[in-house]
Amino acid sequence: MKSEIPVLDRTVNGKRLVYLDNAASTLKAKSVIEKMADFYLYHYSNIHRAVHTLASEATMAYEQAREKVAQFLNAQPEEVIFTSGTTMGINLLVNSFVRSGLLKEGDVVLLTQVEHHANLVPWLRASKFHGFRIDYIQADEKGVISKEAIEKATSVKPKIVSITAQSNVTGQELPLDFVREAFPNAVLIIDGAQLVPHKKINVRALNIDFLVFSAHKMMGPTGVGVLYGKKELLERMEPFLYGGEMIDKVTFEDATFNILPYKFEAGTPHIAGVVGFGYTLDFLENLGFEKIEKQVEILSRYLVDSFSKLDFLELYGPLDDSHHSLVSFNVQGVHPHDVSHVLDQMFGIATRSGHHCAQPLMSVLKRGSKIDFPNSTVRASVYFYNTMDDIDTLVEGLKYVRKMFVG
């Protein structure tokens, strides 16, 4: 992989780069970047409009990317909508539900206490104006969502269940099949931003109504996301954005909309980004998603096992087989920002510190903490191009941090 990801060969502050901030964004493959450059240089044009050669080539490449995503998810191409990312996909759904009358005053939207702000704030703000109610599947003191908590939440009879597939703080993979069984009549929305990069989600097999995720968390370009939606639901929904391409007919009195998926893709999209995501999927499929998933599982277990031997760490999340790709922790007596800063400056290790866009979850973790919890954590997250040596270097760095600040 080093030939494909040259940055892994660089040094940071005199040390070999150890990149463990993959939950925030992943590194990019050189071959994909080169193909995107070729597209920009020799094949770029606006899409879906003109009949000249460049426009035809660009449109074909864009729609081929859509077909690749559909195959990846076991969906139909018209059910795949390109967005700017997970956040945009969720905002699109919230606003479209309200505009379409699919979400009304008195309805209940069920979330979990481990949601990213992107799957929390849009619902909260819309509820203030439209009168529907928000309820939560409760997390325990380690931030874990149990099956018992899911079953308990069935009593609220939600119209919509919108949950993460994997917490970006605890690393827990939620039991999506169990959630679907528990809420058979609810509209099920899945935030797949953390899970999709290393584990395929079959939307048909899981009977998911909507799935959102971002390309940049799986080696793709920034500014590109996917919204999958069941065709029968998308056809009932009012668009969130209005403008070019999503229009069928406009008069001075009103407008009618294009067919799916173009009905939800107003304006000129991130054309090269979408095309580049298609190249990224080719790259990942050639590597083999089964191999990627297995490698992430191996590294995740090694990360948890290595951390469990450090008695000065407080770890969060389930730390069992439902745990994947990342671990959030605190070093007793040291602020998370200091931990990340020293790891970077002294060891060339990239980690993330902060509340990880999950401030409500921090209040849950604080209740169960045995240390002076600083309302934030350090997060180390792996992807398949990481190695056990990377984790060993991190462990060495954490021992240094503990000795430096505490002795």
N, C-alpha and C positions, 0 to 999 in steps of 0.2 A: 504493500500500500504506500510505501514511502515515495515511490515514483509518481503515484497519483496524487499524493497530498504533500507537496514539497515543504509546507510550513512545519511539518513534523521533523524536518532536518535542521531547522533553525535553532538558534540559542536565544534564551531570554535571560538577561542579567548574568551572562556567562555560563548558564546551565542549559542542558537540553530541554526543549519545550515539552512539558507534560500537560496536555490539554484535557481537562476534566470539567469542562463547562458545556457539555453536549446537550444538556436539558434546555439550555438557553438557545443555543444554535450550534449546528454541526459544521465541520470543515467541508470544503468543496473539492471535488475531483478535478484534476487538471484536464483530463480528456473531455469532461462535460463543459468546462469553461472554454476550451478550444472549439468545440462544436458550436457553442453559443456565439463565439466571436465570428466564426464562419457564417452563421446565420445573419448576424448583424451586417457583415461586410458584403455578402453576396446574394442574400435571399430576402432581406427585410422589406416589408411594405405594410401598410394597413391592411386589415383583413375583412372578409365578408362583404366587400363593397365593390371594388373595381374588377374588371375582367382581364387586365393586363397580366403578363407572365409573372412578375414579381408578386403581385397580389395573390395570384393563384397558388404560387409556391408557399407563400407565408400562411395563407389560409389552410392549405393542406397540412403543413407542419403543425399548426395550432390544433386542428381537429384530430390529427393523429395522436397528439398528446392526450386529448380528451378520451380517445378510445383506449389508450394505455391505462389511464386512471380507472376507467370503467372496468377493464379486465382485472386490474389489480384488486378492485373492491367487489368483484362479481356483481356489477351493476350494468345498467344500460347507458350508452353515451348521453342520451337526453336527460338523464338523471344526475349528470355531473356538471356542476356550475363552478366556474373559476372565480375566485375572489382575491382580495389582497392578503388574506390570511385567516386564521382561526377566529380572531376577534371580529373581523368583518363578517364572517359567516354567521356568528351568533347574533350580532346586531341585525343582520338581514332577517334572520328568522324571527326575532322578537318583534321587530317593527312590522314585518309582513303579517304575522299572526294577528296583531292588533288591528291593522288596516283591513284585514280580510274578515274580521268578525269571528275568527277561530279562537280567540282568547278574549273573554268578556269579564265584566264586573262580577265578582263572586267566585270565579274559577280559581283553582289552586295550581300553582307551579311548584314542583318539588325539586329541590337541589340537595346537595350534600354540604357538610361543613368543611369539606376539603377543597372546594372549588377555587380555581384561579379567578382573579377579578374579572377576566373576560367573560366568564360564565356566571357571574354574580351581579356585577353592576348594571348591565343592560336590563336584566329582569327587575332588579330593585327599582331603578329609575322609572321604568315603564309602569310598574305597579302603582307608583305614586300618582300617575296621571290617569290610569285606566281602571283602577279599582280591583284588580285581581290580587290574590294573596300569595305570599311566598312562605313555604315551609321547608324544613330541612331534615334529611337523614342525619342522625347524630353520630359524631365520631367519639371514640374513647380518648383517654388522656394522652395516648401516643399518636393520635390522629388517625386511628384505624377505623374503617367502616366495616362492621360485622354484618353477617346475614341476618342476625337477630334484629339489628337496627333497621335494616331494610324492610323486614317483615313488619316491624312495629309501625313504620311510616305508611303502610298501606291503608291505615285507618283514616288518613286525610283525604283519600280518594282524589288524587291529583288528575287534572286534565292533561298536564304536560309534566314529564320527568326529564330533566336536563342535567346530566351528570358527566363527570370526567371518566374516561376509561382508565386513566392512571394518574394518581396525584403527582404534581410536579414538586411536592415537598416531601411526602412520605415514601414515594415510589411504589405505593400499593396499586396493584392492578385490581380493579373492581370486577366482581363476577357478573358480567353483562348478561349472560344467559339466565342467571338467577333473577336479575333485575327485570328482565323481560317477562319472566314467568310471574313475578310478584305483581306487575302492573300490566296485565294483558290488554287493557282497554285504553291506556294512556298513550299519548304521542311521546315516543322515546327519542331524545336527542342526545348524541354522544359527542363529547369533546375528546377527540382522538389525538390531540397535539403531541402528547408524550408517548402514547403507546404505538401508534401507527408506524413510526420510524423503525421499530425493531420487531413488530409483530403484526402480521396481516389480520385485518378485520373483514370477515365475510358478511356483508350487510344483509344478504338474503338469508343465510343460515341463522343469523342472530335476530332476524326480523326487526332490524333497526329502521326507524322512520327517517332520521336525519343524522349525518355524521359530518363533522368539520375537522380539518387539520391543516397544517402549514407545511409548505415545501422545504423551508429553510432548516427545519429540525430533522430532515432526512437527506442532507447533502444537496438539496435543491437551492434555487435562487431565493433571495428575500423578496417580499412583496407579492408572493403567489400563495394562494390557499385553495382548498377544495371544499365545496359544500355538496355532499350527496343528499338527495331527497327522493322519496318515493314519488313516482310520476303522478299518481292520483292526488297526492297532497300538494305538490308543486303547482298543478294545474288549477287548484282552488285558491291559490294564494295571490294576493296583490303584490306587485313588485315593490321593492324598497327604494330603488333608485330609478329615475326616469331620464331618458335622453336618447341618443343615437343608438341604433342597432337593435334595441329592445322593442322598437315600435313596429307595428303592422301598418296602421293608418292613422293619420292625424288630420283633423279638421279644425276650424276655428272654435268649434264647440267642445270637442273631446278627442280621445285617442283610444285605439285598440292596440293590443300587444302582440309581439311576435310569439312564435311557438317555442317550446322548451328546446334547449336550455337558454336560448338567447333572450328570452323574456326577463331573465335576471342578470344579464351582462350588459348593462348600460355603458355607453362610451367606449373609448379605445382602451382595451385592457393592456396588461403588462405582457405584450405579445412574446417577446424574446424570453421572458421569464417562464411563461407557460411552456413554450417550446423547449426551453432548457430543463424544465421539470420532466418533460417527456424523455429527454436524453438521460436524466438522472434515474428514472425508473428503469430504463434499459440497462444502465450501469449496475444498479442494485439487483435486478433480475439475473443478470449475467453472473454476478457473484453468488447468487442463490439466497433467497430470503430465509430459507430454513437454516443455512449456515450462519447468517447474520443473527438470527434469533438465538441460536445455540451459543454463539460466541458471547453475546450480551449476557445470557444466563450464566455462563461460566465466570465471566468477569464480575457480574453482580454478586454471585455467591462468594467469590474470593474477596471482594471488597467488604462484604458484611463480616465474613470470618476474620479478616485482618483487623477490622475496627473493633470487633468483639473482644480482642485481646488487649485493647488499650483501656485501662480502667479509669482514665481521666476524661473519657468521652461520654457524653450523653447522646444516645441515638434515638431517632424517632421513626415511627412506622412499624409495620408488622415484622420485618426481618425474617420472613419465612418464604415459602415458594411463591407467594403472591407478590413478592417484592422484586422489582426489576430496575436495573439501569442506573439508579441513583440512591444516595444515602444523604440525609440531612442530619447534622450533628452540631454539638457545641463542645468546645474545650473548656473544662471547668476553670474558672478564674480568668478567662481571656475573651474579649469581645470578638464576635465573628469577623468584623472588618479587619481587626488586627491579625487574626489568623490568616485570612485570605491575602492580606498585604505581605506578611512575612513569607508565606508559601511562594508567592510570586517573586519577591525580591531576592530571596535566599536560595530557592530551589527551582525556579522557572515553572512553577505549577499554577495552572489557571483553574480556579474554583469560583463559585459564586457565593457571596454573602449578602444577607438582607432578609426581607420578609417574603421574597419570591412571588410578589403579586398575590399574596394569600394572607392578608392581615387578619381576617377573622379566624383562620386556622391557628395563627400564632397565639391568639388568646386561649384557644383550647389546649395547645401544647404547654402554655405557661402554667395552667392549672395542675398539670401532672409532673412538672419539672422539679427535680431535686436540687437544681442549681439556681443561681441568681439569673433567671432567664431574661435575656436582653431583647425580647420581642423580635428576634431574628435568629437565623441559623447559618451555618456554612453548608454548602451543598456540593458534593462531588458526584459527577455524572459521567458514565462511560458510554462509548459507542464501540462498534465492532473493530475499529482500527486501533483501539487502545490495547495495552498489554498488561500482564501481571507485573512487569517491571515498573510501569507507570504507578500502579497501586503501591508497590513496595517503596517507591520514591516518596509518595504521599505519606505513608506511614512514618518514614524517616523524618519528613518535614514536620509532621505533627508532634513527634517526640521532641524535636528541636524547639518548636513553639512553646510547648508546655514547660520545658526547662528554662527557656529564655524569660518567660513572664512569671512563672510560679516557682521555679527552682526544683 
